């Protein structure tokens, strides 16, 4: 099977098929419906903007708990009675990642290059953030003397786990943020990173089996993984440790992994998925009418996924597309900055606090992107010749 299309389809055939698919999907009642395939084309989507908004939404959602306010007053939680800004943002990250990482595997003919890009996308930024928190923030905000702080073996263990993303990520540092409302927490957002890496492993295995890019084979693979996930979510394995892969996190009402699997599933069907305001509005209206019922809960998640993808297709939002991808850095550094501001300015409301935290976090994210993340990704691209059979496509997928 070719990794760039369906089995046995040549370039001319695939091009003709693509035009036919678009003409069929776009001309429904003379209403132009942009397809997901068109949206996924380079410079034709708003995924960077959405990820930036999602990272900021995580900070806003955290602000209610960080500053000791009533978490139930969080706006999105009040609206949905189930999910917060933070949880929906994480679901959005995983949905987009499932789409773009699947595209990345298809567009890179070398599994080694795919793995290298995935590793460089996650680990360098995480390592830099862990070192910053453990060696800079920790000594500044611990109640212990510096000699006591660095002599505590917990500091070394924390650095190893959070830099390697192996074992228990997150955790506490001795004497740091002890009297905050969310006492001792320094980087709880790291919990999603091992899950993201495990999802990359699913794409790699499915791809090596030759299923990525084929509609029905991907459907079969995602179906099998979905059944296994459902079983182990109800019967968590005790003989292996996969972090929170099968666990609903605190303050969440659903799992992030199914959104990644949905993104994987949508990718091979991308030419057949129209994105238009009308279905998005109808789903939203249905949710508003039914949100206090079981049907409302069922509508919430597919409605959210479709609405997010529709927003990604809007050409009018493209003018706001960020030049650089700071979303990962904002996600990594946001919480620890908010905790530090709580120590320094404890009387501030959560709104004032997050307003101060955002620009500081953006600066740290910019440093992370320009000094760490982007150079590491560029290193893989410069060494592309060392990978066998590299496809010339795949220009921006590494940012996924």
Backbone torsions as a table, in degrees:
resi	resn	phi	psi	omega
1	UNK	NA	137.2	176.0
2	UNK	-77.1	139.3	179.7
3	UNK	-79.2	-7.2	-177.7
4	UNK	-102.5	6.2	179.2
5	UNK	-177.1	-155.0	-179.5
6	UNK	-85.7	168.1	-178.4
7	UNK	-67.0	131.3	173.1
8	UNK	73.0	13.4	-178.5
9	UNK	-101.8	122.3	177.6
10	UNK	-82.2	172.6	-177.0
11	UNK	-59.7	-43.4	-177.5
12	UNK	-66.8	-43.4	179.7
13	UNK	-62.8	-44.0	-177.9
14	UNK	-66.4	-37.8	179.2
15	UNK	-64.2	-45.2	179.0
16	UNK	-63.5	-41.1	178.8
17	UNK	-62.8	-39.7	-178.8
18	UNK	-64.4	-43.0	178.6
19	UNK	-63.2	-40.7	179.4
20	UNK	-64.2	-44.4	179.7
21	UNK	-59.7	-43.2	-177.8
22	UNK	-66.3	-43.0	-178.2
23	UNK	-64.0	-35.3	179.5
24	UNK	-71.9	-41.6	-173.9
25	UNK	-81.2	-23.8	-174.7
26	UNK	-91.2	-23.3	-174.2
27	UNK	-102.4	63.4	178.7
28	UNK	-104.6	105.5	-178.9
29	UNK	60.2	34.6	179.7
30	UNK	61.3	17.4	176.2
31	UNK	-101.1	121.8	179.7
32	UNK	-74.3	120.8	176.9
33	UNK	-116.7	110.0	177.0
34	UNK	-67.7	134.9	-178.9
35	UNK	-87.1	164.2	176.0
36	UNK	-63.4	-34.2	178.3
37	UNK	-60.7	-44.2	177.7
38	UNK	-64.4	-38.1	-179.6
39	UNK	-65.4	-33.9	-178.1
40	UNK	-76.0	-11.5	177.8
41	UNK	-64.0	150.4	-175.9
42	UNK	-59.7	137.6	179.4
43	UNK	63.2	20.6	179.3
44	UNK	-119.3	18.7	-177.9
45	UNK	-144.8	172.4	-178.6
46	UNK	-117.2	29.3	-176.0
47	UNK	-63.8	-38.4	177.9
48	UNK	-62.7	-41.1	179.2
49	UNK	-65.8	-41.7	-180.0
50	UNK	-65.5	-40.7	178.6
51	UNK	-66.1	-36.6	175.6
52	UNK	-62.5	-46.1	177.8
53	UNK	-62.3	-37.5	179.6
54	UNK	-65.7	-41.5	179.1
55	UNK	-63.1	-40.9	177.1
56	UNK	-68.6	-34.3	177.5
57	UNK	-64.8	-35.6	176.1
58	UNK	-61.3	-44.3	178.5
59	UNK	-62.6	-44.0	-179.2
60	UNK	-63.4	-43.9	178.5
61	UNK	-62.2	-39.7	179.3
62	UNK	-67.5	-26.4	-173.0
63	UNK	-61.3	-29.0	-178.9
64	UNK	-68.1	-36.4	178.8
65	UNK	-84.1	-37.1	-176.3
66	UNK	-61.9	-38.8	-177.2
67	UNK	-97.8	18.7	169.8
68	UNK	75.6	12.0	176.9
69	UNK	-76.3	177.4	177.1
70	UNK	-76.3	112.3	-177.5
71	UNK	-59.8	-30.1	-179.7
72	UNK	-66.4	-13.2	178.4
73	UNK	-83.7	-3.9	177.8
74	UNK	-58.1	130.4	-167.4
75	UNK	-57.2	-48.3	-176.8
76	UNK	-68.6	-34.8	177.6
77	UNK	-66.1	-37.0	175.6
78	UNK	-64.7	-36.9	-176.5
79	UNK	-74.7	-45.5	-175.0
80	UNK	-93.3	-22.3	-173.9
81	UNK	62.5	11.2	-177.8
82	UNK	-137.2	-46.7	-171.4
83	UNK	-121.8	150.1	178.7
84	UNK	-103.5	175.5	172.8
85	UNK	-56.1	-42.6	-176.7
86	UNK	-64.6	-45.4	-178.0
87	UNK	-67.6	-42.1	178.4
88	UNK	-64.7	-36.4	177.5
89	UNK	-62.5	-42.6	178.9
90	UNK	-64.4	-41.7	176.2
91	UNK	-58.9	-40.9	178.5
92	UNK	-63.8	-41.9	175.8
93	UNK	-56.3	-46.1	-176.3
94	UNK	-70.4	-37.1	177.7
95	UNK	-63.0	-49.3	179.4
96	UNK	-62.8	-40.5	-180.0
97	UNK	-63.1	-41.7	178.0
98	UNK	-58.7	-39.2	177.4
99	UNK	-68.3	-54.1	-171.3
100	UNK	-73.7	-32.8	178.0
101	UNK	-71.2	-35.8	173.1
102	UNK	-61.9	-43.8	177.0
103	UNK	-62.6	-38.6	179.7
104	UNK	-62.1	-41.6	179.3
105	UNK	-65.1	-42.4	-179.6
106	UNK	-64.2	-40.2	-173.9
107	UNK	-81.9	-13.6	176.0
108	UNK	-108.9	111.6	-175.9
109	UNK	-68.9	-13.6	-178.7
110	UNK	-105.3	117.2	174.4
111	UNK	-58.8	-31.7	178.7
112	UNK	-64.6	-40.8	177.2
113	UNK	-65.7	-40.9	177.2
114	UNK	-57.7	-49.1	-179.2
115	UNK	-62.5	-41.3	-178.8
116	UNK	-62.2	-42.9	179.1
117	UNK	-66.7	-40.1	178.5
118	UNK	-63.4	-43.8	179.2
119	UNK	-61.8	-46.2	-177.9
120	UNK	-70.4	-21.2	179.3
121	UNK	-76.4	-31.3	-173.7
122	UNK	-102.5	-52.8	-166.6
123	UNK	-70.0	-46.4	-176.5
124	UNK	-57.7	-45.3	178.9
125	UNK	-63.7	-39.9	179.6
126	UNK	-66.9	-41.3	179.1
127	UNK	-62.7	-45.7	179.8
128	UNK	-61.4	-42.0	-179.8
129	UNK	-66.6	-42.5	178.8
130	UNK	-61.2	-42.5	178.9
131	UNK	-65.1	-40.0	179.1
132	UNK	-63.1	-44.7	-179.1
133	UNK	-69.1	-46.9	-175.2
134	UNK	-71.8	-33.7	-173.7
135	UNK	-105.9	-12.3	179.8
136	UNK	-118.2	-59.5	-177.7
137	UNK	-65.0	-46.1	-178.9
138	UNK	-54.8	-56.0	178.9
139	UNK	-60.0	-31.3	-179.2
140	UNK	-73.5	-31.9	-171.1
141	UNK	-115.1	2.0	176.9
142	UNK	-75.6	149.2	175.9
143	UNK	-84.3	-7.5	-178.4
144	UNK	-85.7	155.4	169.3
145	UNK	-64.2	154.0	-175.5
146	UNK	-57.3	-38.4	179.6
147	UNK	-63.9	-38.5	178.7
148	UNK	-69.4	-37.4	179.6
149	UNK	-63.4	-51.9	-176.2
150	UNK	-74.4	-19.3	177.5
151	UNK	-79.5	-17.5	-178.8
152	UNK	-72.2	122.8	-179.0
153	UNK	-63.0	-17.1	179.0
154	UNK	-63.1	-32.7	-179.7
155	UNK	-62.7	-46.8	-179.9
156	UNK	-64.7	-44.3	179.4
157	UNK	-61.7	-41.5	179.5
158	UNK	-61.8	-44.9	179.9
159	UNK	-62.4	-42.4	-179.1
160	UNK	-63.4	-48.5	-176.9
161	UNK	-66.2	-42.5	-173.8
162	UNK	-82.9	-23.0	174.6
163	UNK	-81.9	-34.9	-179.1
164	UNK	-87.4	-19.1	-174.8
165	UNK	60.5	27.0	178.0
166	UNK	-115.0	136.4	-177.8
167	UNK	85.3	-154.5	-177.0
168	UNK	-81.0	101.7	175.9
169	UNK	-79.3	169.0	-173.6
170	UNK	79.6	-132.5	179.4
171	UNK	83.3	-172.7	-174.4
172	UNK	-123.3	159.3	174.2
173	UNK	-112.9	143.1	-172.4
174	UNK	-60.0	121.5	174.5
175	UNK	77.1	4.7	-174.5
176	UNK	-96.1	126.1	176.9
177	UNK	58.2	35.0	-175.7
178	UNK	-64.3	-30.7	-174.2
179	UNK	-107.4	11.5	174.7
180	UNK	-72.9	164.0	177.9
181	UNK	-62.1	-40.2	172.6
182	UNK	-100.6	76.8	-169.4
183	UNK	-62.1	137.6	170.6
184	UNK	76.3	-11.1	-177.5
185	UNK	-78.7	131.1	179.8
186	UNK	-121.0	-33.3	-178.2
187	UNK	-151.0	57.0	-177.8
188	UNK	-63.8	-19.7	-179.7
189	UNK	-66.5	-16.5	179.7
190	UNK	-64.0	-15.1	-174.3
191	UNK	-60.4	-26.8	-178.1
192	UNK	-79.0	-18.8	-172.1
193	UNK	-67.4	-46.0	175.2
194	UNK	-60.6	-35.3	178.0
195	UNK	-65.0	-42.1	177.1
196	UNK	-59.0	-44.4	179.4
197	UNK	-63.7	-39.5	177.5
198	UNK	-65.3	-35.4	175.3
199	UNK	-66.6	-37.9	174.3
200	UNK	-58.7	-38.1	178.3
201	UNK	-62.5	-36.5	176.7
202	UNK	-62.3	-45.5	178.7
203	UNK	-60.3	-42.3	-179.3
204	UNK	-62.8	-45.7	-179.3
205	UNK	-65.1	-46.5	179.2
206	UNK	-62.5	-37.9	178.7
207	UNK	-67.3	-43.2	179.4
208	UNK	-64.2	-27.9	175.5
209	UNK	-76.7	-6.9	178.5
210	UNK	84.2	20.3	-175.3
211	UNK	-95.6	-26.2	-178.7
212	UNK	-66.0	131.6	-179.4
213	UNK	99.6	-21.1	176.4
214	UNK	-97.6	127.4	-174.3
215	UNK	-60.0	-54.1	-172.1
216	UNK	-76.3	-31.9	176.0
217	UNK	-69.1	-39.4	176.1
218	UNK	-64.6	-40.7	177.2
219	UNK	-59.1	-42.8	178.5
220	UNK	-64.0	-47.1	-177.8
221	UNK	-62.9	-46.7	-179.9
222	UNK	-65.7	-36.5	177.1
223	UNK	-62.0	-44.0	179.0
224	UNK	-64.2	-46.6	179.0
225	UNK	-62.3	-39.4	179.1
226	UNK	-63.2	-40.8	177.6
227	UNK	-64.6	-45.0	178.7
228	UNK	-62.3	-41.5	179.6
229	UNK	-62.8	-44.6	-179.7
230	UNK	-60.6	-41.9	-179.6
231	UNK	-64.7	-49.6	-175.8
232	UNK	-73.6	-22.5	173.9
233	UNK	-65.7	-34.1	177.9
234	UNK	-86.8	-25.8	179.6
235	UNK	-130.5	75.7	-175.7
236	UNK	-54.7	134.1	-179.8
237	UNK	-67.7	141.4	-180.0
238	UNK	-103.4	-16.4	-175.5
239	UNK	-92.1	-10.3	176.3
240	UNK	-132.1	153.2	179.7
241	UNK	-112.6	116.2	177.8
242	UNK	-121.9	30.0	178.6
243	UNK	61.6	-128.7	-177.9
244	UNK	-103.4	25.0	-176.6
245	UNK	-57.1	-40.9	-176.4
246	UNK	-106.9	15.8	-173.5
247	UNK	-118.2	135.9	172.7
248	UNK	-76.1	120.6	-177.2
249	UNK	-66.8	162.2	174.9
250	UNK	-61.1	137.6	179.3
251	UNK	72.8	11.8	173.8
252	UNK	-113.3	154.6	175.9
253	UNK	-113.5	0.4	-179.3
254	UNK	-150.1	-178.4	-176.9
255	UNK	-103.1	145.4	174.2
256	UNK	-72.9	-33.4	-172.1
257	UNK	-58.0	-43.6	179.2
258	UNK	-56.8	-28.9	178.1
259	UNK	-69.7	-37.5	174.4
260	UNK	-62.9	-44.8	179.1
261	UNK	-62.9	-36.8	176.7
262	UNK	-62.8	-42.8	177.0
263	UNK	-60.8	-42.4	175.6
264	UNK	-58.7	-42.3	-177.4
265	UNK	-69.5	-39.1	-177.7
266	UNK	-68.7	-29.0	-173.7
267	UNK	-58.3	-52.3	-179.3
268	UNK	-69.3	-17.3	177.9
269	UNK	-98.6	14.0	-170.0
270	UNK	-59.8	-31.3	-178.1
271	UNK	-75.0	-12.0	-175.6
272	UNK	-109.6	8.5	-176.9
273	UNK	-111.8	102.7	177.7
274	UNK	-78.1	145.4	178.0
275	UNK	-120.0	115.5	-174.6
276	UNK	-148.1	154.5	-176.5
277	UNK	-66.2	-29.9	-173.6
278	UNK	-63.7	-51.9	175.9
279	UNK	-59.8	-36.6	179.4
280	UNK	-62.6	-43.6	179.8
281	UNK	-67.7	-40.9	179.9
282	UNK	-63.8	-41.7	178.0
283	UNK	-64.5	-41.3	179.5
284	UNK	-64.9	-43.2	179.3
285	UNK	-63.6	-40.8	178.6
286	UNK	-63.5	-39.6	179.4
287	UNK	-65.9	-42.2	180.0
288	UNK	-58.3	-42.5	-177.2
289	UNK	-73.0	-27.8	-171.0
290	UNK	-117.4	12.2	-168.8
291	UNK	-66.3	-20.0	178.3
292	UNK	-94.5	12.3	179.9
293	UNK	-119.1	171.5	176.3
294	UNK	-62.7	-37.3	178.9
295	UNK	-61.4	-36.2	178.4
296	UNK	-63.7	-40.5	177.0
297	UNK	-62.5	-39.7	179.6
298	UNK	-66.7	-37.4	-178.3
299	UNK	-74.5	-30.0	-172.0
300	UNK	-53.4	-51.5	-170.7
301	UNK	-73.7	-47.9	175.2
302	UNK	-65.5	-34.2	177.1
303	UNK	-63.9	-42.2	176.8
304	UNK	-61.9	-44.8	-178.4
305	UNK	-63.2	-45.6	-179.1
306	UNK	-66.2	-42.9	179.6
307	UNK	-61.0	-39.4	178.7
308	UNK	-64.2	-44.2	179.8
309	UNK	-67.0	-36.6	176.8
310	UNK	-63.3	-43.3	176.6
311	UNK	-60.4	-35.0	178.5
312	UNK	-65.0	-22.1	-177.1
313	UNK	-91.4	-8.9	-172.2
314	UNK	-70.9	118.6	-179.3
315	UNK	-67.0	-29.0	-177.8
316	UNK	-68.0	-22.1	178.0
317	UNK	-82.8	-12.6	-174.1
318	UNK	-65.8	-24.3	179.1
319	UNK	-65.6	-20.2	-179.7
320	UNK	-96.7	7.1	-177.8
321	UNK	-61.2	126.4	-179.1
322	UNK	-68.6	146.5	179.6
323	UNK	-72.3	-29.0	-178.2
324	UNK	-129.8	154.1	-176.2
325	UNK	-94.9	89.5	-179.6
326	UNK	-92.8	0.8	-171.4
327	UNK	-61.5	-40.9	-178.7
328	UNK	-64.1	-45.0	178.9
329	UNK	-63.6	-40.3	177.5
330	UNK	-61.9	-41.6	179.0
331	UNK	-62.6	-40.5	-177.5
332	UNK	-72.8	-44.2	-170.5
333	UNK	-93.5	-15.1	-171.7
334	UNK	-57.6	-47.0	-172.9
335	UNK	-67.2	-44.4	-177.0
336	UNK	-66.5	-33.1	175.5
337	UNK	-65.7	-42.1	179.0
338	UNK	-63.9	-39.7	177.0
339	UNK	-64.0	-40.2	179.7
340	UNK	-65.4	-40.3	179.3
341	UNK	-66.6	-33.2	176.5
342	UNK	-62.1	-37.9	177.8
343	UNK	-68.0	-44.6	-174.1
344	UNK	-77.3	-35.3	-175.9
345	UNK	-132.9	69.2	-172.1
346	UNK	-68.8	-18.6	-175.8
347	UNK	-86.0	-6.9	-178.3
348	UNK	-69.2	150.5	170.5
349	UNK	-73.2	164.9	179.9
350	UNK	-65.0	-29.9	-180.0
351	UNK	-68.8	-45.4	178.3
352	UNK	-66.5	-39.5	-178.4
353	UNK	-63.2	-46.1	-178.6
354	UNK	-69.6	-30.1	176.7
355	UNK	-64.5	-33.7	176.3
356	UNK	-78.8	-37.5	-175.6
357	UNK	-68.8	-34.9	-174.2
358	UNK	-61.2	-52.4	-179.6
359	UNK	-62.7	-35.9	177.3
360	UNK	-63.8	-42.9	180.0
361	UNK	-66.1	-39.3	179.0
362	UNK	-62.1	-39.0	177.2
363	UNK	-62.5	-46.2	178.4
364	UNK	-63.2	-39.6	178.9
365	UNK	-65.4	-38.0	178.6
366	UNK	-64.7	-42.2	177.0
367	UNK	-62.3	-43.6	179.0
368	UNK	-59.7	-44.2	-178.0
369	UNK	-66.8	-49.6	-172.6
370	UNK	-78.1	-29.3	-175.5
371	UNK	-96.5	-31.7	-172.1
372	UNK	-116.9	-64.1	-169.6
373	UNK	-64.6	-55.4	-176.8
374	UNK	-61.7	-46.1	177.6
375	UNK	-60.8	-36.6	179.4
376	UNK	-67.0	-40.8	176.3
377	UNK	-66.1	-39.8	178.9
378	UNK	-63.7	-33.0	178.4
379	UNK	-60.6	-41.5	178.2
380	UNK	-66.2	-42.5	-178.5
381	UNK	-65.3	-39.5	-179.6
382	UNK	-65.6	-30.4	-179.8
383	UNK	-94.2	23.3	-176.4
384	UNK	-59.2	-30.6	-177.5
385	UNK	-66.2	-17.8	-179.4
386	UNK	-81.3	-7.0	178.6
387	UNK	-101.6	136.9	-177.1
388	UNK	-74.5	135.6	171.2
389	UNK	63.3	42.5	-178.6
390	UNK	-74.5	130.7	177.1
391	UNK	-76.3	142.0	178.8
392	UNK	-77.5	-4.2	179.7
393	UNK	-76.3	-147.7	169.5
394	UNK	54.3	61.4	-178.6
395	UNK	-82.4	-49.2	-172.8
396	UNK	-108.7	3.5	-175.3
397	UNK	-66.0	-21.9	-178.7
398	UNK	-63.6	-20.5	179.2
399	UNK	-78.9	-6.7	-176.1
400	UNK	-62.3	NA	NA
